């Protein structure tokens, strides 16, 4: 059994093995991950499954002067396995394809930014029995309501320690925790017999911030608010996005479109738009990895490059520096990585992901955004996604309401929204002071002044 103090020395041992191939390798990297997780699931409002486990492993990337990549990994943290892994990776590299776009791995950094609140000892040491109280709270909320008929829910926690070393002298070590809770409740109207579901979730670094009761209550509230849905006629009216609607339609679309890999392959609707105005002055978006205690925060990314706070869109202008890069895409463009390399686990090579994507709050209260709407639509959730290549969106409003004279009237049935995202961005005319955080997204209410709505009434 490998002792804790030996993890670092094991990675160093692998790094020293690469000296034997000094003439063939331009650069190499070892990524070690030690993780532990707990998960408990609710189905039909009762506990159906619980699991506790761990996953430890190490991977290697080696790249030669042609840019050819070799990659291998093992979950056996011992010297013999490391030796075999290195041989496999080097063999793959030598037989690999030339890639002139690859430039180098990150260099050594003397100091990483300080980000607090990413680790909670209570989460690291969590056991199955520690999760029961959170699950029982959610079950109780569902049982006590006369309209609630079923609930699916999940509570999970994880701990990970990461060590990254490369041949350029880089050394990066971190330990992080995360926990997530979700609830989906189905309700039934006793008179109309109609059913509906509502969903809510929360993700935090610290266990003390998790509120199981509030999550279940919000899921129940969302389900009830979508009962007795009615069809409406076609209309062109203002659209208000809830924070979750803002995440779904704006923030997730933006983060997909500014992924440098997607952009460089011309698969983004923002291609050719850098340095241009793409939205109203109320559209301000940052990707900030340095927020203390936030789910998406980190001192360094999946390659050991320092993370940072990055402006993406400022007063509606898509900044020339607004793409999210790892070292590969940055080298391809001739710029510095933005610290957005992402690894799901040691079994993957780095991709690109956002950290904390934030749409800045505006100067309007939620009440002010609603009060001037004579007729409009509230969108909370759609199961459809925009076409990231074109920016076109056409999808059902699964959770939403008709608005009349500033008040919510009834939920919507068979109602669709059709719009191009660039038109949506340009027609934003109000952003709320209030906001909500969903994992790595922070979103306010957003009002779009003119949207085509397709109703189910002929």
Residue pairs with C-beta under 8 A, 6 or more apart in sequence:
2 10
2 77
2 78
7 32
7 34
7 77
7 161
7 163
8 163
8 173
10 32
10 58
10 77
10 78
10 79
10 82
11 30
11 32
11 58
11 163
11 165
12 165
13 79
13 82
14 30
14 58
14 60
14 82
14 85
14 86
15 28
15 30
15 165
15 166
15 167
17 82
17 83
17 86
18 25
18 28
18 62
18 86
18 167
21 62
21 90
24 64
24 90
24 93
24 94
25 62
25 63
25 64
25 90
25 93
25 167
26 63
26 64
26 65
26 104
27 62
27 63
27 104
27 105
27 166
27 167
27 168
28 60
28 61
28 62
28 63
28 105
28 166
28 167
29 60
29 61
29 62
29 105
29 164
29 165
29 166
29 167
29 170
29 303
29 304
30 58
30 59
30 60
30 163
30 164
30 165
30 166
31 58
31 59
31 60
31 61
31 162
31 163
31 164
31 302
31 343
31 346
32 57
32 58
32 77
32 162
32 163
32 164
32 346
33 55
33 56
33 57
33 58
33 160
33 161
33 162
33 345
33 346
34 54
34 56
34 160
34 161
34 162
35 54
35 55
35 56
35 158
35 159
35 160
35 161
35 345
36 52
36 53
36 54
36 124
36 158
36 159
36 160
37 51
37 52
37 53
37 54
37 55
37 156
37 157
37 158
37 159
38 51
38 52
38 126
38 127
38 128
38 130
38 131
38 156
38 157
38 158
39 49
39 50
39 51
39 52
39 154
39 155
39 156
39 157
40 47
40 49
40 50
40 51
40 128
40 131
40 132
40 135
40 154
40 155
40 156
41 47
41 48
41 49
41 50
41 152
41 153
41 154
42 48
42 135
42 138
42 139
42 151
42 152
42 153
42 154
43 49
43 152
44 150
44 151
44 152
45 139
45 142
45 143
45 150
45 151
46 139
47 132
47 135
47 139
50 128
50 131
52 127
52 128
55 75
55 345
56 75
56 77
57 73
57 74
57 75
57 77
57 345
57 346
57 347
58 73
58 74
58 77
58 82
58 85
58 346
59 71
59 72
59 73
59 74
59 85
59 346
59 347
60 70
60 71
60 72
60 73
60 85
60 86
60 89
61 69
61 70
61 71
61 89
61 105
61 349
62 69
62 70
62 71
62 86
62 89
62 90
62 93
63 69
63 70
63 93
63 102
63 105
64 93
64 94
64 96
66 98
66 99
66 100
67 98
67 99
67 100
67 101
67 102
68 93
68 94
68 96
68 97
68 98
68 99
69 92
69 93
69 96
69 99
69 102
69 349
70 88
70 89
70 90
70 91
70 92
70 93
70 94
70 96
71 89
71 92
71 349
72 85
72 86
72 88
72 89
72 92
73 85
73 346
73 347
74 81
74 82
74 84
74 85
101 328
101 331
101 332
102 328
102 331
103 327
103 328
103 331
103 332
104 168
104 327
104 331
105 166
105 167
105 168
105 170
105 303
105 327
106 166
106 168
106 170
106 303
106 304
106 305
106 327
106 337
107 168
107 169
107 170
108 168
108 169
108 170
108 171
109 170
109 172
109 300
109 304
109 305
109 306
112 172
112 299
112 300
112 306
113 290
113 299
113 306
113 307
113 308
114 299
115 289
115 290
115 291
115 292
115 297
115 298
115 299
115 307
116 292
116 293
117 205
117 206
117 292
117 293
117 294
118 174
118 175
118 176
118 177
118 205
118 293
118 297
118 298
119 175
119 176
119 177
119 205
120 177
120 205
120 206
120 207
120 208
122 207
122 208
123 157
123 158
123 159
123 177
123 178
123 179
123 206
123 207
124 159
124 175
124 177
126 157
126 179
126 207
131 155
131 157
133 212
134 155
134 181
134 210
134 212
135 153
135 155
135 212
137 212
137 213
137 216
138 151
138 153
138 181
138 183
138 212
138 213
138 215
138 216
139 151
139 153
141 148
141 213
141 216
141 217
141 220
142 148
142 150
142 151
142 185
142 216
142 220
145 187
145 220
146 190
147 187
147 188
147 189
147 190
147 224
147 227
148 185
148 186
148 187
148 220
148 223
149 186
149 187
149 188
149 195
150 185
150 186
151 183
151 184
151 185
151 186
151 216
151 219
152 183
152 184
153 181
153 182
153 183
153 184
153 216
154 180
154 181
154 182
155 179
155 180
155 181
155 212
156 179
156 180
156 181
157 177
157 178
157 179
157 180
157 207
158 177
158 178
158 179
159 175
159 176
159 177
160 175
160 176
160 177
161 173
161 174
161 175
162 172
162 173
162 174
162 175
162 176
163 172
163 173
164 170
164 171
164 172
164 173
164 300
164 302
164 303
164 304
165 171
165 172
166 304
170 304
171 304
172 299
172 300
172 304
174 298
174 299
174 300
176 205
176 298
177 205
177 206
178 203
178 204
178 205
178 295
179 203
179 204
179 205
179 207
179 210
180 201
180 202
180 203
180 204
180 439
181 201
181 202
181 203
181 210
181 212
181 215
182 199
182 200
182 201
182 202
182 215
183 199
183 200
183 201
183 215
183 216
183 218
183 219
184 197
184 198
184 199
184 219
185 197
185 198
185 216
185 219
185 220
185 223
186 195
186 196
186 197
186 223
187 195
187 196
187 197
187 198
187 220
187 223
187 224
187 227
188 194
188 195
189 195
189 227
189 228
192 227
192 228
194 227
194 228
194 229
195 227
196 223
196 224
196 226
196 227
196 229
196 411
197 223
197 226
198 218
198 219
198 220
198 221
198 222
198 223
198 224
198 225
198 226
198 399
199 219
199 222
199 381
200 215
200 216
200 218
200 219
200 222
201 215
201 438
201 439
202 209
202 210
202 211
202 215
203 295
203 438
203 439
203 440
204 210
204 293
204 295
205 293
205 294
205 295
205 297
206 293
209 293
222 380
222 399
225 399
225 401
225 408
225 411
226 399
226 411
227 411
228 410
228 411
229 410
229 411
229 412
229 413
230 402
230 410
230 411
230 412
230 413
231 412
231 413
231 414
231 415
231 455
231 456
231 457
232 402
232 412
232 415
232 453
232 455
232 456
232 457
233 455
233 457
234 452
234 453
234 454
234 455
235 375
235 377
235 453
235 455
236 450
236 451
236 452
236 453
237 373
237 375
237 376
237 377
237 450
237 451
237 453
238 373
238 376
238 377
238 447
238 448
238 449
238 450
238 451
239 376
239 377
239 378
239 379
239 417
239 447
239 448
239 451
239 453
240 369
240 370
240 373
240 376
240 377
240 378
240 379
240 403
240 445
240 446
240 447
240 448
241 249
241 250
241 379
241 445
241 446
241 447
241 448
242 378
242 379
242 380
242 445
243 434
243 435
243 436
243 438
243 443
243 444
243 445
244 380
244 381
244 436
244 438
244 443
245 378
245 379
245 380
245 381
245 382
245 446
246 359
246 443
246 444
246 445
246 446
247 438
247 441
247 443
248 381
248 382
248 385
249 379
249 382
249 386
249 393
249 421
249 424
250 359
250 421
250 424
250 425
250 443
250 446
251 285
251 357
251 359
251 441
251 443
252 385
252 441
253 385
253 386
253 388
253 391
253 421
254 285
254 312
254 313
254 357
255 287
255 324
255 353
255 354
255 357
256 262
256 268
256 388
257 263
257 268
257 269
257 270
257 388
257 391
258 268
258 270
258 312
258 322
258 323
258 324
259 268
259 323
259 324
259 352
259 353
260 323
260 324
260 325
260 326
260 329
260 330
260 333
260 352
261 329
261 351
261 352
262 268
262 388
263 270
263 271
263 323
264 329
264 332
264 333
267 388
267 389
268 388
268 389
269 387
269 388
269 389
269 390
269 391
269 421
269 422
270 278
270 318
270 391
273 318
274 318
274 319
274 320
274 322
274 323
275 317
275 318
275 319
275 320
276 317
276 318
277 316
277 317
277 318
278 313
278 316
278 317
278 318
278 422
278 425
278 426
279 313
279 316
279 422
279 425
279 426
279 428
280 316
280 425
280 426
280 427
280 428
280 429
281 315
281 316
282 316
282 362
282 428
282 429
282 430
282 431
283 313
283 315
283 316
283 359
283 425
283 428
284 313
284 314
284 315
284 359
284 360
285 311
285 312
285 313
285 357
285 358
285 359
285 360
286 309
286 310
286 311
286 312
286 357
286 358
286 360
287 309
287 310
287 312
287 324
287 338
287 340
287 354
287 355
287 356
287 357
287 358
288 294
288 297
288 309
288 310
288 355
288 356
288 358
289 296
289 297
289 298
289 301
289 307
289 308
289 309
289 339
289 355
289 356
290 297
290 307
290 308
290 309
291 297
291 356
294 356
294 437
294 440
295 356
295 439
295 440
296 354
296 355
296 356
296 357
296 439
296 440
297 307
297 355
297 356
298 307
298 355
299 306
299 307
300 306
300 307
300 339
301 307
301 326
301 337
301 339
301 340
301 341
301 342
301 350
302 326
302 341
302 342
302 343
302 350
303 326
303 327
303 337
303 341
303 350
305 326
305 327
305 337
305 339
305 341
306 339
307 339
307 340
307 355
308 338
308 339
310 321
310 322
310 324
310 338
311 319
311 321
311 322
312 318
312 319
312 322
313 319
313 322
316 425
316 426
321 335
323 329
323 333
323 338
324 338
324 340
324 352
324 353
324 354
325 333
325 335
325 336
325 337
325 338
325 340
325 352
326 337
326 340
326 341
326 342
326 350
326 351
326 352
327 337
327 341
327 350
328 350
329 352
330 336
330 337
330 338
339 355
340 352
340 353
340 354
340 355
341 350
341 351
341 352
342 350
342 351
342 352
342 353
343 349
343 350
343 351
354 440
355 440
356 440
356 441
356 442
357 440
357 441
357 442
358 441
358 442
359 431
359 442
359 443
359 444
359 446
360 431
360 444
361 431
361 432
361 433
361 434
361 435
361 444
362 430
362 431
362 432
362 433
362 444
363 431
363 433
364 430
364 431
364 432
364 433
364 447
365 432
365 433
365 434
366 432
366 433
366 434
366 445
368 430
369 430
369 432
369 445
369 447
370 403
370 406
370 407
371 406
372 406
373 403
373 405
373 406
374 404
374 405
375 402
375 403
375 404
376 402
376 403
377 397
377 400
377 401
377 402
377 403
377 412
377 415
377 417
377 451
377 453
378 400
378 401
378 402
378 403
378 408
379 397
379 399
379 400
379 417
380 399
380 400
381 397
381 398
381 399
381 400
382 395
382 396
382 397
382 398
382 399
382 417
383 395
383 396
383 398
384 393
384 394
384 395
384 396
385 393
385 395
386 392
386 393
386 421
387 393
390 420
391 420
391 421
391 422
392 420
392 421
393 417
393 418
393 419
393 420
393 421
393 424
394 416
394 417
394 418
395 416
395 417
396 414
396 415
396 416
397 412
397 415
397 416
397 417
399 411
400 411
400 412
400 415
401 408
401 409
401 410
401 411
401 412
402 408
402 409
402 410
402 412
403 409
413 456
414 455
414 456
415 453
415 454
415 455
415 456
416 453
416 454
416 455
417 451
417 452
417 453
417 454
418 452
418 454
419 448
419 451
419 452
424 448
424 451
427 448
427 449
427 450
427 451
428 446
428 447
428 448
428 449
429 447
429 448
429 449
430 446
430 447
431 444
431 445
431 446
431 447
432 444
432 445
432 446
433 444
434 444
434 445
435 442
435 443
435 444
436 442
436 443
436 444
437 443
